[in-house]
């Protein structure tokens, strides 16, 4: 017997229905909601989308590029995309010009709103898969920030055995999301917990806590202002709270700071000038932007004037980016050029892909084993 699952979304086009008819083609994406059969992923990584919107005049899928769906006589719109890169990708439905989340997909905070996401299987890549290994926990914790005079939240990964080995203390990686995202990014889109579970189980990384912070502290205005607020937030609110409420090893040799894109800029701004707090720094798909010359020169001047202290304190400066299709690629290479001029040592690599989560997952996979050695 065939089964049909209908999920309804109200839009300007009237009732929009994602049809989930049985089909021999492909498999439902793992990011679909329970029992939703579309989107479907084909063996060659193309994706089939099917939307029932009989009153709509135009339906598109925005998945890195926009695809025009074709409608049949029953009002069902369909498209098969080009092959998609492995890993996580945001996407949207566009119904008569209105961008909406796909009700057949789980939603993720990205692009400064809740958005749909699709996980494309990665052939030969399993480091972020859920495996039969000991698993840690991701916990949600509210704290009061004196910096912002508000209640705020971070997510924290505690490794397997944290609640059993109650005398053991752990080093901490503080990690920052990108622009338009929040503290859930590294947990849901980044799969940081599974990456660490698998690395630790394989003996490739030390057990650590990962504090996934919400870096959205600005209230408009220049980015430099929000970076200053975040610097104060992490140094005077988050780190003291973590060290008072969790079993952690203290001192800069037990703290790492890393971030992607906008979070990479915040890592540069906070980490480079606070080597008495962080001995490990990771910058993913980032580097000072062309319109941030004041912030960049402030940073380079500080390094020049404190170069010996920086070299003494920093155990690892890790830079990574996607390939040349990553919009941050030139910014990262400009950053390396200035570091070279200052005689600052760093590790660098690039990973095939653009400014996307598949790149940043791999960045964490390469960065974590180097920490706290």
Secondary structure, 3 states (H helix, E strand, C coil): CCCCCEEEEEECCEEEEEECCCCCCCEECCCECCCCCCCEECCCCCEEEEEECCCCCCEEEECCCEEECEECCCCEEEEECCCCCCEEEEEEEEECCEEECCCCECEEEECCEEEEEEEECCCCCCCCCCCCCCCCEEEEEEEEECCCCEEEEEEEEECCCCCCCCCCCEEEEEEECCCCCCCCHHHHCCCHHHHHHHHHHCCCCCCEEEEEECCCCCCCCCHHHHHHHHHHHHHHHHHHHHHHHCCECCCHHHEEEEEECHHHHHHHHHHCCCCCCCCEEEEECCCCCCCCHHHHHHHHHHHHHCHHHHHHHCCEEEEEEECCCCCCHHHHHHHHHHHHHHCCCCEEEEECCCCCHHHHHHHHHHHHCCCCC
